[in-house]
Amino acid sequence: MIAYDPRNWFRAMAIHRSDTFRKLWPLLLVVGLFTMGVGWLEVMYFKLGKESFVSNLPVMHSLLGFAISMLLVFRTNTAYDRWWEGRKLWGQLVNASRNLAVKLDALIPDDGTTRAFYAKLIPLFAHELRVHLQREKTRLELDSHPHPEITDFDRSKHIPSQVVQLMTERMRRLLKEGHITGEQMLTLDKELVQFLEICGACERIKNTPIPYSYSSFIKKFIVIYTLTLPFGFVFSLGYIAIPVVMFIFYVLASLELIAEEIEDPFGIDVNDLPMERITAAIKGNVEEVLG
């Protein structure tokens, strides 16, 4: 995720690595050449004039312009809602991790072993959730002296559930050994249950994209709308229609590209959630409390 000053207009106007222009410039050239070809055919080859019925096509574009603008506004708002919901879920994970660490610090015995166990497992859940959502095929590299009770996980199964299962089993053992009471166990369980609820909510966002027919229709609408612009614009703008049509395509296509990028907030793009930084913050907070 890019950290920036929203008041710095000069930096915002610069072409950075997440700018849609980098992805669209080949298509912009195609649109420009297509517009130039249409203009030459209509004016120089067929010698059509402003009295031709083709010159009335901008009337259709003015009517369809409102429809495509409404579709793109709904598209970007829906994508941003998904991004913001993902950010709220990871903020909730930060709070749940802190609350669990604080309650463990107050309730569990000060034997060092149990504290070290949860000091590793709580941030480990955030790490494994990030890996799970990004679908990386990497193995977790533990410290050089890992906790003896934290064994390697079965990577073919749901890793976040295995992490929560380890923490739950340790709580049950503390209850059985008399280190905590049943009421204290229920108090800790209320905090622990939030972990998998957050995981399930993130999976719902990750595994439920925008319906394909809706996304496909918007892309077809943008392409057809843009490619029909030159047929009417060349009569009133001449060859100036080339940069005008290119700019219109850039604006419409950029909105769709931005929506595509932020509708999945758990990726590795520059505009996705800073999950690695949040995971590091959770690790620091938990170790500060239980260390």
N, C-alpha and C positions, 0 to 999 in steps of 0.2 A: 504494500500500500504506500502511495506517495504522500509524504508529509510536505505541505506547502503553505504559503501565506496567501489567503484568498484576496488580499488587498494588493498583491503584486501583479498588476496587469501585464507587465512586460514579460515576466516569466511564464504566465499563463498563455500568452499569445505565441510563445516560441514552440517550435516543433520538437517535442520530446518523444521518448521511445514508446509511450502509450498513445500518441496522437493517431487518430484514425487516418490522417493523410498518408502515413507510411504504408498502410494496408490498402488504401484505395487508389493510390496514384496510377497503377497500371489500368484500372478500370476508368479512371478519369481521362486518360489518354484515349482509350477506346471510344468513350462518349464524345470527346472533342473531335476525333476523326470522323465519327458517324455523323455528327452535326455538320461538319464541313462538307461531307459528301452529300448529305441531303440538301444543303443550301445550294451547292453547285448544280445538282440535278434539277432542282425546281426552278432556279433563276436562270442558269446558263444553258442547260440542255433542253428542258421542257418549256422554258421561257414563260412560266406562270406569273401572273400579276396579282395585285391585291384584290381584283374582282373574282379571282378563283375561289371556289367553295373551300379549298384547303386552307385559305387564310383565316377561316372562321373557327379553326380548331382551338385557339386559345379560350373560346367560350366554354368548351368542354373542360379544359384544364382548370379554369376558374371555379367551375362547379365541383370538380373532383378534388381540388386542392384542399377544401374544407374537410372532406371525408378522410383524406390521407393524413392530414394534420391531427385529426381526432384519434385515428388509429395509432399514430406514433406516440401521441401523448399518453394514451392508455398503455401502450407497450412499455415505454420508459418508466412510467409510474409503477407498473406491476413488477418490473425488474428491480427497481430501487426498493420496493417493499420487501422483496425477497432478500436483498442485500442487507437492509436494515434489521430485518428479523434475525438473520444470521449473526449480526453484530450484537444484538440484544441477548441472544442465546449464549454467546461466548462471554459476555459480561456477566450473565447469570452464573456461568461456570466459575468465573473468578470469585464471585461472592460465595458460591457453595463451597469452593475449596478453602477459602479463608474461614468460613463459619465452621467447617468440619475440623480444620486444624486447631482453631481456638477451643472448641469443645473437647477435642481429644487432649489438648494440653491441660485442660482443667480436670479431666475425668480419669485418664489412663495413668497407670503407675509410672513413676519416674525411674524406669529401669534402663533407659537408653535404647534397648533393643526394640521395644514396641514403637518408640518415638522415631527411631531411624527407619523402621519398616514403613510407617505412614508418611514420613517425610519423603520417601522415595516413591511410594505408590500414588499419592495424590497428584503430584505433577506428572507422573508417568501416564495417568489416565488422559490428561490434556494432550500430552505428546502423541499417544496412540490414537486418540480421537482425530487429531490433525492428520496423521498418516492415513487413518482409515478413510477420512473424507476426501483426501487427495489421491487415494488409491495407489500409493507408492508401494513398490515391491522391495522395500528395504527392511533390514533387521535393525532392531533397536540396539545401540551400542551402550551397554551399561558401564558404570564406573569400573575402575580396575579392581575394586574390592566390593562387588555387589552384595546385597543382603542375602544371606543363605536361604531365606524362605522365598525369594523372588526367582523362580525358575523361568526358563525360556517358555514362550507362549506357542501355542499351536496356530501358526499363521494361516492355516486353512479355515479357521473358525473366526468368530467375532471377537477381536482382541479387546475392545473396551469392556465387554461383558466379563472377560476373564480377569481383567484388572479389578473390577468391582467385586467379582466373586472372591478374589484373594483377600480384599479388605473386609468383606463380610465374614469370611471364615475366621479371620483373625479376631474380629469382634466377638463372634460366638465362642471362641476359645477363651477370651478374656472373661466372658460371662460364666463359662463353665468352671473356670479356675477361681472365680469369686473376686476378680479384680474390679469388675463393674457390676452394677445391679441391673435388674430387668428394666427399670425405669430409665436408667442411663443408656441402656442398649437401644430403647425406643427413641430416645433423644438423638443419638448418633445415627440411627437408621433413617430418621426423617431427612437428615442432611445428605446421607449417602444415596438415597433413592433418587435425588435430583440429578445425579450424574447420568444415569441411563435415560432419564426423561429428556435431558438436554441432548443426549446422543440421538435419541429417536426423533426429536424435532429437527435436528440438523440433517438426519438421513431423509426426512420427509422433503426438505428443501432440495437436497442433492439429487434424490431419485425421482422427483416429480417436476420435470421441465415444463416450459410453456407448451401447450398442445401443438403438435407438428403442423396441423392444418392451418392454425392461426399464424404461426411464424412463416410458413410457406406462402400464405396469401399476401402477407405484408411485403415480402421480398418480390413476389411477382408484380404486385401493385406498383412498387417503387420503380422497377425496371421498365414496365410498360408505360407508366406515366412519364418517366424521363425520356425514353426513346421516342415518344410521340411529340415531345415539346418542339423539336427543331422544325417539324413540318409547318407549324403556324408561326413560329417566332422569326423565321428568316425573312418573312415579308415586311415585318415592322422593324427588325433589328439588323438585318443583313448578317454579315459575318461576325458581328458583335454577339450574335446568338451563341457562338461557340463557348466563350468563357461563361456566359450566363447559364447555359444548360449544364456545363460542368460544375458550376457552383451549386446549382439546385440539386444535382445528383449527390454532390459532396455532403450537403446538409442532410438530405433525407437518408442516405446510406449510413452516414456517421451516427445518426440517432439509433438506427437498427444495430450497428456494431457495438455501440455503448451498451445497449440493452442486452445483447448477447453476452457481453463480458461480465456484467454485474449480476445477471440473473443466477449465476452459480458463484456465490461469494466464497467458496471453499477451494478455489483453484490456486494457481501460482502466478497469475497475472499481476501486474503492478497495481491494479485497482481492486484486487481481492482483499479479503480480511487479513490483517497481520497476525495470523494465528501463531506463528513462531514466536513473535514478540510477546503475545499474551501468555503463551506457555512459559516463557522465561520469567515473566512477572509472577505467575502462579508459583513457580518453583522457588523464586526468591522469597515470596511472602510466606509460603509453607515452611521453608527451612528457617526463616527468622522466628517463627512461632514455635516450632518443634525442635529447633536446633539447640 
